[in-house]
């Protein structure tokens, strides 16, 4: 089935008063396509745009959005697909940028539910805190992990624990880290409702991510049938998952000469190759004292740092 055009105009004619402005105009715009219309003042550019936005109804012809006539959409439905920025606009002088952006969420609200989970986070992402580029008060611009968190936040890989907090020193669970890897990979997890682990409950927020990772060879679980999703991830398990992802994604890890970690003998046998490979590649650097501390838990900011280093 052919993909319908995002916008299509078929034989559009518009007369304003006694003045014909548009006559038999036809055009189409594909999804993702950019179209510029140029011409002298008074030639009908603004009128054509108003037809596309359903602000003016033509005397003849039909305007369609994704194959459906504009007249078949409610105003709320149209507002979820369209936005218009005019040359002249009237915005109250005391209106903040945050309040203005919030107006764009109006089409997604209902009479019974004026807001929904994550709406504030969406607005906060569009209006980052001045001077930091992030909406999180606990991640100042001079924090060591700031560039890593910002990179992943801007890419939509990570989000805050609230609208204004990130909790960079909070520990990461195994399910959370797998979700971060899936976000980094841009994985489509919609087809992974079930998987091999009995403790990954179907319908849970993390299930499709864990099942995708298992099917992709990124995780193998704490046993053949368990994953322990709520457990805080150890540094060596984080290395194993990241290394497996790099292998599956075809990431070429550079090999440099490094000084072995002072506690390398305490790293589990299953994790040692991954830790060594990521260490040689500069993805993980260990602690200031030269140790790796394989059984320590990993924090949210540490997870961001290693993901960005890959």
N, C-alpha and C positions, 0 to 999 in steps of 0.2 A: 504494500500500500504506500502510495506517495505521501510524503510529509506535506501537510497543508502550508501555504504561505503564511507568514506571521501577519502580514497586512496585505490585503488586496482591494483595489478600487476598480470597479467595473462600470465604465461609461457614466461617470459622475458629472452632473451638471448642476450648477448652483446660480440662482439669481437673487441678488439682494436688492429689495425695492424693485426698481425698474431696470437695474443694471445687471446684465449677465457677467458673472465673474469667472465661473468655470464652465467649460463646455466639453462634454464627452471625454473626460479624463479617465484613463485606465493605467494602472501600474500595480506592481507587486513587490513585496519586500520579504526575502527569505529569513527564517530564524537566524539570528547572529549577523545579518547583513546590515551595513550602514548605508544610508541614502541621504544625499544632500540635494536640496532643491534651491536653485538660485534664480534670480530674476530681478527686474527693477521694481521699485515701489509701486504697489497697486496692481501687480500682475496676478495676485490671487494666492500667494504662498501661505499666508496666515489662514485664509479661508480653507485651503486644502488641508492644512494641519488640523483645523477645527472639525472638518469632516472626519478625519482619521480618528480624532478623539471623541467623536459623537457629540460635539458641542453644537454642530450645525447639521441639520438633516437635509440632504440634497433633494432637489425637485425630481430628479430622475437618477437612475443608477443605484448601485448597491456597494456599501463598504463592508468588508468582512475582516474578522480577526480570527486567525487559525481556522479558516474555513467556515466560520459561523457569522451570519449577519450581525452587525453591531446592535441592531434592534432586539436581538434575542438575549443579550446580556443585561443583567441588572447593573445599576450604577456601581454598586459595590464590587461586582465581578470585574467590571471594566477597570476599576481603580486598582485592582490587584495586578493588572497587566500593563497599565499605561501611566505615564507621568509626563507632564508638560512644563517646561521652563520658558516663560515668556520674556520679552524684552522689558516689559514694565510689570512690576508687581508691587502689591501693597502689603507690607508686613509691619505689624505694630512695632514701634521703636523699642518697646520694653520686652519684646519676645526674645527669649534666648535661643541659641542654636539647638539645644537639647529639646526644647518645646516644639520648635519647628520640625525637627526630625520625627518627633513623636507623632505628629499629625499624619505622617506617612503610614503609621500602623493602624489608623482608623478603619480601613477596609477589612482588617482581619479581626475586628471585635464584633461581638454580637450584643443584643440587648441584655441577654442573661449573663453574659460573660464579657466584661469590659476589658479584661486582660487575660493572657495565658502564660503558662510557665515558659520562661525564657525570653519573654518580650522585652523586659528591661535590659537583659543581656544583649539582645539584638541592637537596641538603641545605643547602649553604652559602647558597643563595638564600632558603631558609626560615628560616635562622638567621643573619641578618646580624651582622657584628661590632658589639658594643655600642659606642655612642658615634659611629658613622659611618653606620650604616644600609646599608653596603655591605660585602661580604666581602673587598674588595681592600685590601691593605696599602699599595699605591702610590697610592691615591686618598684621602688624608685629607680630613676635612670642611672644612678651610680652603683646599683647592686650588680655583683659580678655576673649573675645569671640573666640580667635584663635583656641583653641582645638575643639570647637563645629563646627566652619566653616570648619576646615580641615577634621573632621570626615565625615561630610555630602558631602563635595567636593570630597573626595576620594571615597565615595560610589556612586557618580554620582547623588546625590539628588539635589544639588545646583550648580550653575555656577556663573561666574562673570557677571557684567554689561558690562564689556569689557574684553579684553585679560589680562589686568593688574590691573583692579579695581573690587572691590566687593561692595563698598558703604555700609559698615556695618550699618551706622546710617540712611540710607534711609528707609522710611516707606514701609511696605509690603501691597499690595492690597489683597483683598479677593481671587481673582483668583490666585495670586501668592502663597498664603499660601496653598490653596487647591492643587496646583501643587506640592508643597513640600511634603504634606502628601501622595500624590499618589506615589511620588518617594520613600518615606520612606517605603511605603507598597509594593513597587515593582509591582504596579498594571499594568495590561494589559488593557489599555484604548481604544484599537483599535475598540471595538464594541460599543462605546458610542458617536456616531456622533450627536444624538439628545437627548433632555431632556425636563424637565418641564418648563424651564425658558425662557420667551420671550426675555429677554435682553442678553442671551447667544447666540451669533450669530453663526450659523452653519459655520464651516470652520475656525473659529478663533482658535488661538493657544491654548487657554485655554478651549475651549468647551468640548473636550472629558474628561478632568480632572474633570471639574465641574459636567458634566453629570454622570460620574462614582461615584463621591462623593454623588450626590443626590440619585442615585440608591442604594448606599451602606448604606444610612441612616446617612451619616456624616454631610451633610448640608441640611437645609430645606428652605433656601432663606430668603430674607427680606420680602417677601410676597409669596403667593402661586404661583405666576407667574414671580417673579423677583428675581435676585440674586445680582445685583449691583456689577459686577465683578471688575470694575475699582476703586471702593471705597477703601480707606485705611482701613485695618481691625482694629477693636478695640481690646483691650486686652481681654475683656470679650468674644467677638465673637471668637477670637483665641482659648480661653479656651474651648468654647463649641465644636468647630470643633475637637479639639484635644481629648477631652473627648469622643465624639461620635466615633472617630476612635478607641480609646483604647477599647471601649465597643465592637465594631464590630470585632476587631482583637483579642479579647479575652485576652487583656493585663491585668494582675492582678495588680491592683493598691494597694500599701501598705497603711495602715491606721494608722497614728500616731497622737498623740495629738499635736495640734498647737494653737498658739494664733490667734484668728480671726483678719482679716484685720480691721484696724481702720475705714475704709469707707465701710465696708461690707453692710451696710444698703442702700448704693447707687447702689449696683450691681443689674442689672435687674433680675426679678424673673426667667426668662427663663434660665439665665446664672448662677445663684447662685449655684445650685447643682454641676455643672461642675467645677466652680471655687473652691468650698470647697473641692471637691474630689481630684482635682489636687494639691491643697495646702497641704492637709493631706498626699498626696503621695510624696511630695517634688519636684513635677514637676515645680510648680511655687512658687516663694518665695516673690513676691511683691517688694515694694520699701524700701529703707533704713529707711524711717520714719514709716514703718509698714502699709502703705496703699497699695491698689491694683491699684487704678486709672482705673476703668473699661472702661471708655470712651476714655482714651488716645489711641493713635495709637501705633502699635507695629513696631519695626524696624527689618531689615533683620537679624541682629545679635541676637536680642532677640528671633526671630522665630527659629533660629538655636539652641539656647540654650534649649528652651523648647522641641523641637523635640528630641534632644539628651538625655534629662532627662527622657523621657518616657520609 
